[in-house]
Each structure stands twice: as structure tokens, then as C-alpha cells.
Amino acid sequence: MITSDALSFPAIEEDIWRFLTAGSKHPKEAFYTGTLGTQSASGIELRMVVLREVNVDEKKTICYSDKRAGKVAEIQKNPLVSWLFWDSEKRIQLRLSGTATVEINNQFTDTHWANTTPSNRRSYMAIPAPGSFLDHPASGLPSELDTREPTLEESERGKMNFAVIVSTIHQIDWLHLGSKGHHRAIFNYENGVLAKFSWIVP
Ligand SMILES: Cc1cc2nc3c(=O)[nH]c(=O)nc-3n(C[C@H](O)[C@H](O)[C@H](O)COP(=O)(O)O)c2cc1C
């Protein structure tokens, strides 16, 4: 619950980044998953992703993808992204917006890859690219991996498709739905530093 004492910009901003960080570490946290929005030629594309890491100092959020996925090409064409989170217990919505880069096959992605499990790595092991049309329902994985996890050695085959999407956040729109009234605030960042904040009408 948000009390009037907690309605201060520093407290709210600290909570935002603390809750996002908790989400990136624990699957049971509300902010473990978020909706990532990108722009495609035909409109806005939204999809759920797992929030893998948060860099509070640099105001960055990180998720993983197959480098062949639609979102990767969309970001490479237009780096503007949005993230949407909702915590139903805290009754807090977060809308983050910023610009993203896609990291592929470099030291940075190697470090992230090293932290993934064979089970996670299945996501990058489809033989046809994600989004390819099929004439029957199938996972796209090599058939033996439909029924078991890859071994550590097999899972290395996913590495060539692994991409890390790094979003640098420029604005956060925080909304709290309170039983005694809603509150909303905007935080703007420039080069990772809080530059402006304001209350706004919810
Ligand atoms: C709960 C949940 C978590 C997901 N996490 C990811 C993820 O971390 N990365 C990812 O690329 N896709 C993830 N997906 C799949 C995406 O939502 C999406 O279907 C897929 O990435 C293809 O999207 P695209 O064609 O827009 O790239 C997740 C889906 C769900 C339902």
C-alpha cells in the first residue's frame, strides 16, 4: 500500500528500480515479465518478455531473444521501445520508454550466455527462424528436443542465435491505483541521470 509519507519522488523512484531489480531476479515477482513494445512497418508490436537484468546506475533493462525474431529486426530499424509492467498486489503500473540496441555475438552476449541454463537455451535452438510458417503444429526444435532438455553440449548450438536487447530508459510513467485515489508521476532521464520529474493527473 502507498501511504502519503511514501508519496515523495525519491521514494517512488527508488521503489521503481528496486521492484524492477527484484523482478529480474525472481520468477515470482510481478516484474519478472513485462510487455515489450516495438514499431514495425505495419504498426505497434507487443509481446511478453522476461526481464533478465536491470542496470540501475545506467537506467537500462535487458531481455534476451533469438536474433532471428521479429522484434530484433524491428529494433534494428527503429530503436524506440516501450516496456509495460503491472503489479496487481502493489497496484502499480509502470510504462518505460527508451531506445534499444541489439547485442549479438560479442563479449557482452558471451557473459549473458554463460548465465543461461540448457533449458533456457532451447529458446534459441529452433531450426526454422522464429515466425516461420509451418504446415503443421511444431516447436521448430530438433525433434529429439521436444521431449527432453538439451545437454549442456547440445545447448551450445543455440549460441549462434542468441541476442541480448538492451533498453536505455528515458522516461518512466508510474501509476498507482489507490483505494483513496490514484496517483501518477513521470520521471525523465538524460544519460542515465534523473533530469525531470512531475506529478501528473492519472
Ligand atoms: C511469459 C512469456 C515470457 C516470454 N519471454 C520471452 C523472452 O524473454 N524473450 C523472447 O524473445 N520471447 C519471449 N516470449 C515469447 C514472445 O512473447 C514472442 O512470442 C516471441 O518472442 C516472438 O515475438 P516477435 O516475433 O515479436 O519477436 C515470452 C512469452 C511469454 C508468454
Ligand as a Chemical Component Dictionary entry (heavy atoms), coordinates in Angstrom:
data_LIG
# 
_chem_comp.id                   LIG 
_chem_comp.type                 NON-POLYMER 
_chem_comp.pdbx_formal_charge   0 
_chem_comp.three_letter_code    LIG 
# 
loop_
_chem_comp_atom.comp_id 
_chem_comp_atom.atom_id 
_chem_comp_atom.alt_atom_id 
_chem_comp_atom.type_symbol 
_chem_comp_atom.charge 
_chem_comp_atom.model_Cartn_x 
_chem_comp_atom.model_Cartn_y 
_chem_comp_atom.model_Cartn_z 
_chem_comp_atom.pdbx_ordinal 
LIG C1  C1  C 0 5.558  -15.294 -20.225 1  
LIG C2  C2  C 0 6.300  -15.169 -21.515 2  
LIG C3  C3  C 0 7.637  -14.823 -21.499 3  
LIG C4  C4  C 0 8.345  -14.693 -22.694 4  
LIG N1  N1  N 0 9.655  -14.320 -22.651 5  
LIG C5  C5  C 0 10.328 -14.102 -23.797 6  
LIG C6  C6  C 0 11.659 -13.593 -23.776 7  
LIG O1  O1  O 0 12.245 -13.327 -22.716 8  
LIG N2  N2  N 0 12.277 -13.375 -24.961 9  
LIG C7  C7  C 0 11.655 -13.628 -26.159 10 
LIG O2  O2  O 0 12.274 -13.403 -27.206 11 
LIG N3  N3  N 0 10.394 -14.100 -26.216 12 
LIG C8  C8  C 0 9.707  -14.341 -25.072 13 
LIG N4  N4  N 0 8.416  -14.789 -25.109 14 
LIG C9  C9  C 0 7.795  -15.013 -26.439 15 
LIG C10 C10 C 0 7.379  -13.652 -27.030 16 
LIG O3  O3  O 0 6.267  -13.140 -26.320 17 
LIG C11 C11 C 0 7.067  -13.726 -28.530 18 
LIG O4  O4  O 0 6.008  -14.614 -28.772 19 
LIG C12 C12 C 0 8.286  -14.166 -29.348 20 
LIG O5  O5  O 0 9.489  -13.651 -28.813 21 
LIG C13 C13 C 0 8.167  -13.709 -30.811 22 
LIG O6  O6  O 0 7.999  -12.312 -30.820 23 
LIG P1  P1  P 0 8.482  -11.387 -32.036 24 
LIG O7  O7  O 0 8.091  -12.118 -33.289 25 
LIG O8  O8  O 0 7.741  -10.129 -31.852 26 
LIG O9  O9  O 0 9.964  -11.215 -31.937 27 
LIG C14 C14 C 0 7.690  -14.926 -23.933 28 
LIG C15 C15 C 0 6.336  -15.252 -23.945 29 
LIG C16 C16 C 0 5.653  -15.382 -22.756 30 
LIG C17 C17 C 0 4.197  -15.740 -22.813 31 
# 
loop_
_chem_comp_bond.comp_id 
_chem_comp_bond.atom_id_1 
_chem_comp_bond.atom_id_2 
_chem_comp_bond.value_order 
_chem_comp_bond.pdbx_ordinal 
LIG C1  C2  SING 1  
LIG C2  C3  SING 2  
LIG C2  C16 DOUB 3  
LIG C3  C4  DOUB 4  
LIG C4  N1  SING 5  
LIG C4  C14 SING 6  
LIG N1  C5  DOUB 7  
LIG C5  C6  SING 8  
LIG C5  C8  SING 9  
LIG C6  O1  DOUB 10 
LIG C6  N2  SING 11 
LIG N2  C7  SING 12 
LIG C7  O2  DOUB 13 
LIG C7  N3  SING 14 
LIG N3  C8  DOUB 15 
LIG C8  N4  SING 16 
LIG N4  C9  SING 17 
LIG N4  C14 SING 18 
LIG C9  C10 SING 19 
LIG C10 O3  SING 20 
LIG C10 C11 SING 21 
LIG C11 O4  SING 22 
LIG C11 C12 SING 23 
LIG C12 O5  SING 24 
LIG C12 C13 SING 25 
LIG C13 O6  SING 26 
LIG O6  P1  SING 27 
LIG P1  O7  DOUB 28 
LIG P1  O8  SING 29 
LIG P1  O9  SING 30 
LIG C14 C15 DOUB 31 
LIG C15 C16 SING 32 
LIG C16 C17 SING 33 
# 
